[in-house]
């Protein structure tokens, strides 16, 4: 396996030598330049895996150099370093696509960890891009073992005509599972009809499911097919089946047993060939024990039970999902595809996502519309950024010192957020000197900006 090539661009030769002495023992091949123009020439002829660039390069500007690299499409990650750059320049470098920013003086451990993390992050990015995310609108994204097991079960049941009952919390993608089963079945060329049982008024449910004839009731001015007839030879997905009125459950049971429907107002019997997939976020067994759901209908539906895992159960899939939604939602809104700061993944992964994937989609959509070219921590909604659930997850199994450190850091971020990053107002609020506040921010690695990246 070849060494990772790192190009270092800094007008201080001692810094170049220091970086070389730190990274070479770690297995990196280092090439240093003090002149940006010479560095560009080398970039045009040599394949590098990472660039370390000083923001202040004498009379040159490292950010402008990075922009030139982007123009010439040098697709390598960049870490900026500087001891003289302003915080605004640092934030700007991150917004235009840099991986991270290191302030001088930095120690060897900090440099090595940052570089190693950078390669891990971009390795994951390449892995994400290698997955064919757009092969279907109904692709089940995820590599967690729960998703792998679910896909295996889908492949097993798809070719049969057996009824399937999908359980899982709201927003986990139960409809996607039904779509995946249909697409892999022999019925894939026929219709799949989706019905939200909770959205149909009780007095219209039988007409909606089985159809009606003209004059069957007031307002029935023409014959109408029901969902079963529309889905004939295909698949009928009954979502939120627990909300099906008790009176309609007996009628549904008869159709499942006899494969026959009777339109409202008609004496004629019509045979149908429909594969039924039902889903519910409620526990149907508990409803059966309470007498709120028919036991015989439950067993008729629950021939093959599948579970749609919650997002918090498979939080390791969040980076994959985030990148998938950035691509798909950018296309949806006609926006140039945006990148995302690695620091966002940690926050998004720690959050418990009570609304599951549906909530994640809403958050990413909001970030894409409201954020800059590169999505940063500050683009994450504050209710997620400062979530109590997130804090509790962070505080598990911590020492007292670590707990207090984390609480102080969150407190400082909240105060900075209150005053939009204004140091003077924040220091006055906390009744401390500006210099002491700067020291605290450095201790907690809080980079002051309006959006707190």
N, C-alpha and C positions, 0 to 999 in steps of 0.2 A: 504493500500500500504506500503510495507516494506521500511525501510530506505536504502539509498545508502551507501554501505560500502566502506570506503576509508582506504587504508593502507599507513602509512607514515613511510618512512625509512630514518632516519637522525641520525648521530652520536652525534648531539647536542640535549640534552634532552629539553632545553629551546625552541628550534625551534619546536620540536614535540608538546610541551604544547601550544605554541602560535598558531600553526595550528589547534590544537584541539579546542581551545577557539574561533577561528574564524569560523570554519565550523560546529561545533556541533549545535550552535543556528540556523544554516541554514537548519537543518534537515538531516545532514550527520552523520553516525556512524563511528567514528574514532578509528583505532587501530594503535599504534605507536611502532616502533622497532628502537633501536640504533645499533643492530647487524644484518648484512645482512643474515647470516646463519639462525638466528632465524626467520627472515622475510620470507625466503624461505620455512621453515618448515610450517609456518602459511599459506602461499600461497598454499601449497600442500593439506591443509585440510579445508580451508575456501574459500568460493566464495566472491571475492572482485569485486567492480565495477570500481575502480580507484586506481592507485598507484602514490604517490608523493615520488620521490627518489632524495636524494642528490647525486650529481655527485662525490663529494669527501667524502668518508665514512671512514675517518682515513686512514688505510693502504689498504682499499678496493676501488674499482672503481665502481661507480654507473652504468656507461655504460656497464661494463662487467656483472653486476648483471642483467641489462635489457636484455642483450643478452642471459643469462642463462634462464631468464623467457621466452624468445621467443623459446629457444630450448625445454623447457618443456611445451610449448604451453599454457601459461597462457594468454588467450585472453582478456586482459584488457588494457585500455588506460593508458599511463604513462605521467606524467608531471615531468620534471627534475627541481630541485632547487639547487642553489649553489651561494656562494659568492666568491669562490676561483678558479673555473674552468675557463679555457681559452675560448675565443670565438670559437676557432676551435672545442673544446670539445662540446660546446653547439650546434654548427651547425651539428656536427657528430651525436649527439643524435637525432636531428630532422630527419636527413637523414635515420637513421636506424628504424624510425617508431614512435618516441615519438610525443605526441600531441603538447607540447609546452615546453618552458623553462622560468623559473622565476629566476631573479637575486636577491640575498639577498642584502640589506634588502628590502622586499616587504611589502606593507601595506595590511590591511585586505580586503579593497575593491578590490584591484588588484587580490588577491588570490581568493576571492569569485567569481568574474566575470570570471576568467580563468577556474575555476572548473565548474561553471554553463555552460559556453560555451562548455566545453569539453563534458559534458553529452548531451547537445543539439546536438552537432555534431555527436557523436556516436549513438544517437538515430536516427538521419537521416540516418546514414550509415546502421543501421539494417533495417530501412524501405526500403532503396534502395535494399538491398540484398533479402528482402522478395518479391520483385516484380519479376515475372517470365520474365526476360528480353530476354531469349533465346527461347521463345516458337515459334518464327518465325523470319526469316530474315527481315520480313516486319512489325515488331511490331512498332506501333506509340508510342514513349516514351513521357510521359508528364502528369502532373496532373493539369496544368493550366486550367481554365474554358474554354478557347478557344479550347484546345485539347479535353476536355470532350465533348463539344458540337459537335466537328468535328466527334468524334467516334460515337456519337449518330446518327448523320446524315448519316454516312456510313452504320450503321446497318439498317437504314430506307430504303436506296436506293439500297442496295446490291442485294436484292432478285428480284428486277425488272429488266427489260431490257432497261430502259430509259437511254438516253444519258446524260452524266455528263460532265460539264466543270469546271475544277479546276483552280483557279487563285491564284496567290501568287508570291512573289519575287523568284529570282533564288536561289537555294540552300536550299529551305524550306522543300523539301521532297515530291513534288507533285507526283513523281513516286511511292513512298511508299503508298500514298493515293490510287492511282489506283490499286496497288497490293492488298491493304487491301479490296477494293471493290470486286475485282475479287475473292479473297480467301473466302469471305463470301457469294458469289453468288452461284447459281445453276450451273454455268459454271466452278467452281473451278477445276474440274478434266480435263478440256480442257486447251488449250494454252492461255496464255496472251502474246501478241506480242507488243513490245515497239518500236516505230518509232520516231526518232528525225527529225522532218520535216525540221529543219534548216541545217541538215547535208547532205541532198540529192540534187544533182545538179538539176536545174529546168528541164533540158531536159530529165532527167531520172525519174522524180517523178511519172508519170503515170505508167510507167513500174514497178517501185518499189511497188506502191500501188496495182495495178490490175494485174500485170504479163504481159508476152508477149509470142508470139509463135516464133518458129524457123524462121529466115529470116525476122522478123518484121523490123529490122534495122541493120545497119552495126555492126557486132560483136555479134548479136543475133544468136548464133550457136546451140541453143537448147531451148525447151520450158522451161519456168520458171514461178513458182507460184509467185503471189504478196503477200503482207502482208495481204490483206483481206482474200485471200483463205487460207493462212497459219493459220489465226486466226479463221477460220470457226468453228462455235459452241462455240467459246470462246470469248475473249475480245481483242480489238485492242486499244492500248494506243497511241494517237497521241500527242506527246510532242512538245512544241513550235509551236502550230498550227498557230500562227500569221505569221510565216515565210513560210507558205505554199504558193507557187506561185499563183497569182490571177487566172491564166489560169487553174490550177488544182482544184481550189475551186469549180467550176461548176461541174466538174466530181465527186468530193467527195459528193456534195449535191445530185446528182442523185442517187448515191449508197445508201445514207442514206434514201432517199425517197422510192426507189424501191427495195432495198435489192438485187440488181443485179450488176454484174461487167462484163466488156467487156475487154478482154486482148488486149494489143496493137498488131495490125496486124491481129486480128481475128474478124469474124462477129458473132461468137457464144456468147450467153448470158449465164452467170453462176449465179445461185442464191446462195447467201451467208446469213448465220445467224450469225451476228457479233454484239456484244455490243461495242459501241464506247465511249471511255472516252478521252477527249481532255484536254490539259493544256496549259497555257501561262503565262509568267511573264509580258506580255504587256497587256494594257487595251484594250480589243477587242471592247468595245463600242466606245472608242475614234477613233480607227482605222476605224470602220464602218462610223462614222460621217465624217471622212476625205476621205472616198471612197477607203480605202486601204484594206478593208476586206468586203466580201459580207454580207449584212444584213440578207438575207434569210438563209445563212449557219450559221451565228451567232445564230439565234433563233432556228435552228435545233439542234445545239450543246448544247445550253445553257438551256436545259430543266430543269436540276437540277444543279444550281451553288453551288460550294463548294469553300471555301477559306482556303488556307494553311497559317497559321499565321507565321509572321516573328519571328526570335529568340528573337529580342529585345522586342517584344510584350509579350513574355512568358519567360522572363529571370529567373523567379523562377524555371523553369524546367532545367536550366543549370546544377546544381549539379547532377540531375538524368541522364542527357545525358552524362556528363563527366564520371561518373562511368560506365555507360553502354559501352561507347567507350573504356575505359581503359580495361575492360574485353574482349570485342570482338577484339580489335586491338592487345592486348597482345597475344591472341590465334593466330591471323592471322600471327604474326611475330615470333611465337615460343618463346616468352619472358615470364618469370615468371611474374605473375600479380603484378602490382605495386600499392602502396598506394599513396595518395596525401595529401599534407599538407592542413589543413583547410583554411589557409590564401590565397591559390590559388583560392578558390571559389569566394571570394569577388572581386578579380581582374577580373576573367573571367566573373562574373555576371555584372560588371559595363561596360564592353566593349560593343559596339553597334552591333558588328557582321554584317557588311554589306554583307558578303558572307553567312550569316545564318548558318544552321547546317553543310553544306558542308565545310565551313571555320573552324568551330569548330572541325570537324573530322580531318582536316589537321593539326591543331594546336596540338591536343591531340596525333596524330600519331607521330609528330615531337618530342614532349615531351617524349613519351614512348621510342623512339629510342635513343634520345640524353641524357635523364635524368638518375638519379641514381635510387636506389631501391625505394626511396620515392621522388615523384615529388614535387618540391618546387617552390617558386615564381621565382627564377632565371632561371628555366626551361621554363618559359613563354616567348615567343618571345618578343624582345624589342619593336617592333612596336605596340604590344598590351599593354605591361607594361607601356609605356610612350605615349599612344594614347591621342591625343587632345580630341577626343570624350569622353574618359574616364575622363579626367580632367574636361571637361565641366560638365559632369554628377555629379562629386564630388562638383563642385563649385556652383551648383544651391542652392539657398536659404541659403547661408552661411553668417555669420557675417563677417565684415571686418577682425577681428582678426583671425577667423578660416580660411578665405581665404588666408591670408598672411602666416599663419602657414602651410597650405597645399602646397602653392607655394614654401616655403623655404624647406620643406621636399623633394619635387620632385626635386628641384635644387640640394640638397645635394646627393640624390641617383644618379642623372645623373652624377655628378662629380666623385663619387665613382666608378660608372660603367666605366667611362672613364679611370680611373687609376687602374682598377681591384681590388678595395678595399684597395689600398696602402694609408695609412693615411698620411705619410710624403709628398708624391707627391700631394695628394689632398689638404692638408693644404697649401703647397707652391702655388698651383694654386689659392687658395682662398685668399692668403696673410693673413693667420691667424695662431696662434700658434696651435700646435698639441693638447694641453690640451683643448683649446677652442673648437676645432673640436670634440674632444671626448665628451665634454659637450653637444654640439649641437646634436650629434648622440644619446645620451642618452635621451635628451629632446624629440626628434622626434621618439624614439623607433626604431631606425635604427640599426639592428644587422649587423655589418660589416663582410662580407664574400665575396668571389669572385662572388657568385651568389645572394647575397643580400636577403637571406631568413630572 
